[in-house]
Amino acid sequence: MTRTDRSSGYYDSRWASEDRPGNPIRHHLVVSAALEIAQSPRCPSILEVGCGNGWILSDVAAAIGRQARLYGIEPSLVGVVNSRRRCVGASIEQTTLEEFRPATRFDVIICSEVLEHVRDQPGFVSRLSDLLVRNGAVILTTPNGRYRPCYFSVRHEVAQPIEAWLTPWALRRLLRTRFQIERFSTFDVSFFLHQYPFFGGLRYRTRSWPAFHRAWTWIDWALEHKFRAGLYSFVVARRLCCD
């Protein structure tokens, strides 16, 4: 993960106070995708870049056990200690993506809520690709950049040391330099509904009328997928290079 030494204190404090996964929807999407892809090969190697407190790796380990080789990298010492305790069978290293020098490449790389905290995003994406085996997959989530200008004023959250959010269009453009995108969607429309409460009210009011409710179901899908209204982007992509 690309994070400066000056930001290590922020993440040490954050991981010390986190007692559960930060976003259940994101967590479920990432773990489910990892398990689906890990069905082949027989004993896949899975790396999580920026594993934090190890929530994702521990759930993957619980589901597939010894059928996979699990690795994690995290620049925060607190996160590394917590991850090693939570996921005993995984190899967790305190390092950044640039400094990481593994002895092998990986079948799957998980990179959830990391890309937006990176200064050199093209270099980061290239490094992810270089660490994958031929036809290896990356599972990535990152906030939807269309909401960056208003997110912190609405949520009143403390910004991390680097907040370089990408719109879905910019994310696609960046990833296509090194990956073939297989799945791309957004999720968690709650922030959109907070900004535009009319749509939330429409969902509630149409429950008693099946025809209108079916119409809302399509609108809901369109908002989240076609119009990229979700707060987060979710991507599964395959490595283009085959060297």
HUKAKA-V164950 format. One record per pair of residues at least 12 apart in sequence whose ideal C-beta (glycine too) atoms are under 8 Angstrom apart, sorted by the first residue. I is the first residue (numbers start at 1). J is the second residue. Records with the same first field share a line. If there is no record, write none. Layout:
I->J / J
//
This chain:
1->49 / 50 / 73 / 74 / 75 / 96 / 97 / 114 / 117 / 118
2->96 / 97 / 98 / 117 / 118 / 119 / 120 / 123 / 124
3->75 / 96 / 117 / 118 / 161 / 162
4->161
6->161
7->160 / 161 / 162
8->75 / 76 / 77
10->160 / 161
11->75 / 76 / 78 / 79
12->76 / 77 / 78 / 79
13->78
14->76
15->52 / 53 / 76 / 78 / 79 / 82
16->78
18->52 / 53
20->55
21->55 / 56
22->113
23->188 / 232
25->187 / 188
26->112 / 113 / 141 / 187 / 188 / 232 / 234
27->55 / 56 / 59
29->141 / 187 / 234
30->56 / 110 / 112 / 139 / 141 / 234
31->56 / 59 / 60 / 63
33->139 / 183 / 236
34->46 / 56 / 60 / 108 / 110 / 139
35->60 / 63 / 64
37->107 / 108 / 137 / 139 / 236
38->60 / 64 / 67 / 68 / 107 / 108
41->107
42->67
43->67 / 68 / 69
44->67 / 68 / 69 / 107 / 108
45->68 / 69 / 70 / 71 / 104 / 105 / 106 / 107 / 108
46->60 / 68 / 69 / 70 / 71 / 106 / 107 / 108 / 109 / 110
47->71 / 72 / 73 / 102 / 106 / 108 / 109 / 110 / 131
48->70 / 71 / 72 / 73 / 109 / 110 / 111 / 112
49->73 / 97 / 109 / 110 / 111 / 114 / 128
50->73 / 74 / 75 / 111 / 112 / 113 / 114
51->72 / 73 / 74 / 79 / 83 / 92
52->74 / 76 / 79 / 83
53->79 / 82 / 83 / 86
54->72 / 79 / 82 / 83 / 84 / 85 / 86 / 87 / 90 / 92
55->86
56->110 / 112
57->70 / 72 / 83 / 86 / 87 / 90 / 92
58->86 / 87
61->87 / 89 / 90
65->89
66->89
69->91
70->87 / 89 / 90 / 91
71->90 / 91 / 92 / 93 / 102 / 106
72->87 / 90 / 91 / 92 / 93
73->92 / 93 / 94 / 95 / 96 / 97 / 100
74->92 / 93 / 94
75->94 / 95 / 96
76->94
77->94
80->92 / 93 / 94
97->124 / 127 / 128
98->123 / 127
100->131
102->131
105->131 / 132 / 133 / 136
106->131 / 132 / 133 / 136
107->132 / 133 / 136 / 137
108->136 / 137 / 138 / 139
109->128 / 131 / 132 / 136 / 137 / 138 / 139
110->138 / 139 / 140
111->128 / 138 / 139 / 140 / 141
112->139 / 140 / 141
113->141 / 142 / 143
114->142
115->140 / 142 / 166 / 171
116->142 / 143 / 162 / 163 / 164 / 165 / 166
117->160 / 161 / 162 / 163 / 164
118->162 / 164
119->162 / 164
121->164 / 166 / 174
122->174 / 177
125->174 / 175 / 177 / 178 / 179
126->177 / 178
128->178
129->178 / 179 / 239 / 240 / 241
130->241
132->239
133->239
134->239 / 242
135->238 / 239 / 242
136->238 / 239
137->182 / 236 / 237 / 238 / 239
138->179 / 235 / 236 / 237 / 239
139->235 / 236
140->175 / 233 / 234 / 235 / 236 / 237
141->232 / 233 / 234 / 235
142->165 / 166 / 171 / 232 / 233
143->165 / 231 / 232 / 233
144->165 / 167 / 168 / 186 / 228 / 230 / 231 / 232 / 233
145->165 / 166 / 167 / 168 / 170 / 171
146->167 / 168 / 228
147->165 / 191 / 231
148->163 / 165
150->195
151->191 / 231
154->191 / 194 / 195
166->233
167->228
168->184 / 186 / 228 / 233
169->228
171->233 / 235
172->184
175->235 / 237
178->239 / 240 / 241
179->237 / 238 / 239 / 240
180->237 / 238 / 239 / 240
181->235 / 236 / 237
182->236 / 237 / 238
183->234 / 235 / 236 / 237
184->233 / 234 / 235
185->224 / 225 / 230 / 233 / 234
186->224 / 225 / 228 / 229 / 230 / 231 / 232 / 233 / 234
187->224 / 230 / 231 / 232 / 234
188->230 / 231 / 232
189->220 / 223 / 224 / 229 / 230 / 231
190->231
191->231
192->223 / 229 / 230 / 231
199->219 / 223
202->216 / 219
203->216 / 220
//
